[in-house]
Amino acid sequence: MADTLKCCTKCFRDLPLDRFGPGNRPGTIRAQCRQCRALYYRKWRRANPELALQYSRDSEARLRADPNYSLIRKTYRAGLKRK
């Protein structure tokens, strides 16, 4: 899979497919590489701190409403301890 290259629509570099995140539809990958998307979201969060904070709070509320939240959190922490 790493042998196949794709051109990022933001930086125009030819990169292996593992440098791109999954797309919105099953079986697709994003047009921008992970590095370009991270840069975009970093800039967006700096430009919109109130909205970014609200999104973060909403996401946390959705997670806490999940009945499996404590199990998911314990599993995540156990994985961190192994590293």
LINDARA-V916009 format. One record per pair of residues at least 12 apart in sequence whose C-alpha atoms are under 7 Angstrom apart, sorted by the first residue. I is the first residue (numbers start at 1). GAP is how many residues later the second one is. If there is no record, write none. Layout:
i = (I | I)
gap = (GAP | GAP)
This chain:
i = (1 | 2 | 2 | 2 | 3 | 4 | 4 | 5 | 8 | 8 | 8 | 9 | 9 | 10 | 10 | 19 | 19 | 20 | 20 | 20 | 21 | 21)
gap = (16 | 14 | 15 | 16 | 13 | 12 | 13 | 12 | 23 | 24 | 25 | 22 | 23 | 22 | 26 | 14 | 15 | 12 | 13 | 14 | 12 | 13)
